[in-house]
């Protein structure tokens, strides 16, 4: 009788442990993933997106919310990041806006504490923010310009990852996406500060993927090409319409990308659709890294 009772207890404990296995742990081991359109949904996920005030970052915030995520939109531009969160809420989504200088360790820690208190433990992080950089060779830009771009683009991604990862691990795992650029591969004149940070993000992502795989965290890199954002407008100041058209004619698809197209790629990397993808780079560049006429 005692032996039979022990056997039943062991079977009961096994069944309980199987029932308690979280969705995050199932995803970590590649089990329990439905192969239909729901594989792209982010229901019950908490997503943190830096650069949420506009362009690619805002597009990612809005798309993630549309597919079920609760989104923390983070940026230094209070007015515009509030507008992103308000637009999501107006469409029936869940979002909060947090003003944060990602180059400040104290501010990134405070921002993550707030989003955990209001939304829950994050399971998705997108490091999308990037400073506008002034063109110039190393002889033409000064140390202040170099350090500003590196503090925001590279150190900001490092600090946000440090602030989010403990919570993500506690939640059972998740997905980290660093937004790099085609300029990590293509040497554009005068982009020394910007390109060096974007190249560094590639290796930051790969090493993080190795370091945190055992904790159920996937880390990937998303590299856009020329996208119709404030950055393009900033860089094309003073260009004639003929010059702008000539620039587009050099691209395979003869146009700029749209922020929503980059957001769709980010959704793939954030969702269960990419559950066996880590340490990889996904280029969304209209073919710019393989051909420029």
SULTA-V931821 format. One record per backbone hydrogen bond with DSSP energy under -1.0 kcal/mol. NH is the residue of the N-H (numbers start at 0). CO is the residue of the C=O. E is the energy in kcal/mol with one decimal. If there is no record, write none. Layout:
nh=NH co=CO e=E
nh=NH co=CO e=E
//
This chain:
nh=4 co=0 e=-2.5
nh=5 co=1 e=-2.4
nh=6 co=2 e=-2.0
nh=7 co=3 e=-2.1
nh=8 co=4 e=-2.4
nh=9 co=5 e=-2.6
nh=10 co=6 e=-2.4
nh=11 co=7 e=-2.6
nh=12 co=8 e=-2.7
nh=13 co=9 e=-2.2
nh=14 co=10 e=-2.4
nh=15 co=11 e=-2.4
nh=16 co=12 e=-2.4
nh=17 co=13 e=-2.0
nh=18 co=14 e=-2.2
nh=19 co=15 e=-2.0
nh=25 co=21 e=-2.1
nh=26 co=22 e=-2.4
nh=27 co=23 e=-2.1
nh=28 co=24 e=-1.7
nh=29 co=26 e=-1.2
nh=30 co=25 e=-3.0
nh=35 co=33 e=-1.2
nh=38 co=35 e=-2.2
nh=39 co=36 e=-1.6
nh=40 co=37 e=-1.7
nh=41 co=66 e=-3.1
nh=44 co=41 e=-2.0
nh=46 co=69 e=-2.9
nh=47 co=123 e=-2.4
nh=48 co=71 e=-2.5
nh=49 co=125 e=-2.5
nh=50 co=73 e=-1.5
nh=51 co=73 e=-2.2
nh=57 co=53 e=-1.2
nh=58 co=54 e=-2.0
nh=59 co=55 e=-2.3
nh=60 co=56 e=-2.3
nh=61 co=57 e=-2.4
nh=62 co=58 e=-2.2
nh=63 co=59 e=-2.7
nh=64 co=60 e=-2.0
nh=65 co=61 e=-1.9
nh=66 co=62 e=-1.4
nh=67 co=64 e=-1.6
nh=68 co=63 e=-2.3
nh=69 co=44 e=-2.5
nh=70 co=93 e=-2.3
nh=71 co=46 e=-3.1
nh=72 co=95 e=-3.0
nh=73 co=48 e=-2.8
nh=74 co=97 e=-1.8
nh=77 co=75 e=-1.2
nh=80 co=76 e=-2.5
nh=81 co=77 e=-2.2
nh=82 co=78 e=-1.5
nh=83 co=79 e=-1.7
nh=84 co=80 e=-2.0
nh=85 co=81 e=-2.6
nh=86 co=82 e=-2.2
nh=87 co=83 e=-1.8
nh=88 co=84 e=-2.4
nh=89 co=85 e=-2.4
nh=91 co=88 e=-1.6
nh=92 co=87 e=-2.6
nh=95 co=70 e=-2.2
nh=97 co=72 e=-2.7
nh=99 co=74 e=-1.8
nh=103 co=100 e=-2.2
nh=107 co=103 e=-2.2
nh=108 co=104 e=-2.2
nh=109 co=105 e=-2.2
nh=110 co=106 e=-2.5
nh=111 co=107 e=-2.1
nh=112 co=108 e=-2.2
nh=113 co=109 e=-2.2
nh=114 co=110 e=-2.3
nh=115 co=111 e=-2.3
nh=116 co=112 e=-1.9
nh=117 co=113 e=-2.2
nh=118 co=114 e=-3.1
nh=119 co=114 e=-1.3
nh=122 co=45 e=-2.6
nh=123 co=45 e=-1.8
nh=124 co=174 e=-2.4
nh=125 co=47 e=-3.1
nh=126 co=176 e=-2.8
nh=127 co=125 e=-1.1
nh=135 co=189 e=-1.7
nh=139 co=136 e=-1.5
nh=140 co=136 e=-2.1
nh=145 co=141 e=-2.1
nh=146 co=142 e=-2.8
nh=147 co=143 e=-2.3
nh=148 co=144 e=-2.1
nh=149 co=145 e=-2.0
nh=150 co=146 e=-2.7
nh=151 co=147 e=-2.0
nh=152 co=148 e=-2.5
nh=153 co=149 e=-1.3
nh=154 co=149 e=-2.7
nh=155 co=150 e=-1.0
nh=157 co=153 e=-2.1
nh=158 co=154 e=-3.0
nh=159 co=155 e=-2.4
nh=160 co=156 e=-1.9
nh=161 co=157 e=-2.2
nh=162 co=158 e=-2.0
nh=163 co=159 e=-2.3
nh=164 co=160 e=-2.7
nh=167 co=163 e=-2.1
nh=168 co=164 e=-3.0
nh=169 co=165 e=-1.9
nh=170 co=166 e=-1.7
nh=171 co=168 e=-1.3
nh=172 co=167 e=-2.6
nh=173 co=215 e=-1.7
nh=174 co=122 e=-2.3
nh=175 co=217 e=-2.9
nh=176 co=124 e=-2.9
nh=177 co=219 e=-2.3
nh=178 co=126 e=-2.5
nh=179 co=221 e=-2.6
nh=181 co=223 e=-2.2
nh=183 co=180 e=-1.8
nh=184 co=181 e=-2.1
nh=185 co=181 e=-2.3
nh=187 co=185 e=-1.2
nh=190 co=187 e=-1.5
nh=194 co=190 e=-3.0
nh=195 co=191 e=-1.5
nh=196 co=192 e=-1.4
nh=197 co=193 e=-2.0
nh=198 co=194 e=-2.2
nh=199 co=195 e=-1.8
nh=200 co=196 e=-1.8
nh=202 co=198 e=-1.1
nh=203 co=199 e=-2.4
nh=204 co=200 e=-2.4
nh=205 co=201 e=-1.9
nh=206 co=202 e=-2.5
nh=207 co=203 e=-2.3
nh=208 co=204 e=-2.1
nh=209 co=205 e=-1.7
nh=210 co=206 e=-2.7
nh=211 co=207 e=-2.2
nh=215 co=212 e=-2.0
nh=216 co=211 e=-1.9
nh=217 co=173 e=-2.9
nh=219 co=175 e=-2.5
nh=220 co=279 e=-2.9
nh=221 co=177 e=-2.7
nh=222 co=281 e=-2.9
nh=224 co=283 e=-1.9
nh=227 co=256 e=-2.9
nh=228 co=226 e=-1.7
nh=232 co=228 e=-1.8
nh=233 co=229 e=-2.8
nh=234 co=230 e=-2.1
nh=235 co=231 e=-1.6
nh=238 co=235 e=-2.4
nh=243 co=239 e=-2.2
nh=244 co=240 e=-2.3
nh=245 co=241 e=-2.3
nh=246 co=242 e=-1.8
nh=247 co=243 e=-1.9
nh=248 co=244 e=-2.2
nh=250 co=247 e=-1.8
nh=256 co=225 e=-2.9
nh=260 co=257 e=-1.3
nh=261 co=257 e=-1.3
nh=262 co=258 e=-2.3
nh=263 co=259 e=-1.7
nh=264 co=260 e=-1.1
nh=265 co=261 e=-2.1
nh=266 co=262 e=-2.3
nh=267 co=263 e=-1.6
nh=268 co=264 e=-1.8
nh=269 co=265 e=-1.9
nh=270 co=266 e=-1.9
nh=273 co=270 e=-1.5
nh=274 co=271 e=-1.8
nh=276 co=273 e=-2.3
nh=278 co=218 e=-3.4
nh=281 co=220 e=-2.9
nh=283 co=222 e=-2.4
nh=287 co=284 e=-1.5
nh=289 co=286 e=-1.2
nh=290 co=286 e=-1.8
nh=292 co=249 e=-2.5
//
